[in-house]
């Protein structure tokens, strides 16, 4: 096929190909690029186009295939929402566990530095989850004395913990401290 035949047989279908590609891609700029690619390929095959029975149908098929290629290239593979949520949970869990572990270690060290009675009361109430009555029975203290010692112990641990972590600029630790205490 010579250039004259190409102009008379192939180029007249350009508007039809453009409409088809625009309908397919919903983007006129991409559609123009696709039609241009199709014409380039047709021009490169101009020697064998005489064998094609229906050039318009052949060009439409090429346009369709090229549009599909463009769609596939631009398509992002969505992660299932449930898988995405689980991946985020695992990541958050790992970071939270590490942070909580470090925080818990710091708090345990601070509790060990408390005076004997405060340390005992705090361990019994916060770690062993004993009731005030059970602590009173075990220590021989009155419930009011237990509450005072526990309050003082928690305040000391909280203040020391905040001093230690003040330089980190980590505001999350204050929330964790409040949760742990």
Residue, then its C-alpha position, 0 to 999 in steps of 0.5 A: x500500500x502506498x501513501x496515497x492508498x493509505x490516505x484514502x483507505x485508512x485516514x478517513x476512519x480517524x474520527x470514528x476511531x477517536x470517538x470509539x477510543x474516547x468512549x472506551x477510555x473516557x479521556x480524550x487526550x488518551x484517546x488521541x494518543x491511542x489513535x495516533x499509536x494505531x495509525x503509526x502501527x498501521x503505517x508501519x504495516x502498510x506493506x501488508x495492509x493489502x491482505x486485510x479484507x476490512x481495514x476499518x474493522x482491523x483498525x477498530x480492533x487495534x484501537x480496542x486492543x490499545x485502549x485495553x492496554x492503556x487501561x491495564x497500564x493505568x489500573x492499580x490493583x486494589x487490595x481487599x479492604x479486609x486485607x488492607x485493614x489487617x495489614x494496618x492492624x498488624x503494623x500498628x500492633x507491632x509498633x504499639x507492642x514495642x512501645x508498650x513493652x519499653x514503657x512497661x519496663x520503664x514503669x516497673x523500674x520506677x515502681x521498684x524505686x518507690x518506698x516499701x509500703x507504696x511499692x507493695x500497695x501499688x503492686x497489689x492493686x495495679x499488678x495483682x488487681x486486688x481489691x482494697x479490702x484484700x489489700x487491707x487484709x494482707x497489709x493490716x492498713x486501713x482502706x483510706x491509708x491504702x488509697x493515699x499510699x496508692x495515689x502518692x505512688x502513682x503520682x511519683x511514678x507518673x512524674x518520674x516517667x514524664x521526666x525521663x521521657x520529656x526529652x523524647x518529645x513523645x506525647x503518646x507516652x503520656x497517654x500510655x502512662x495514664x493507661x498503665x497507671 
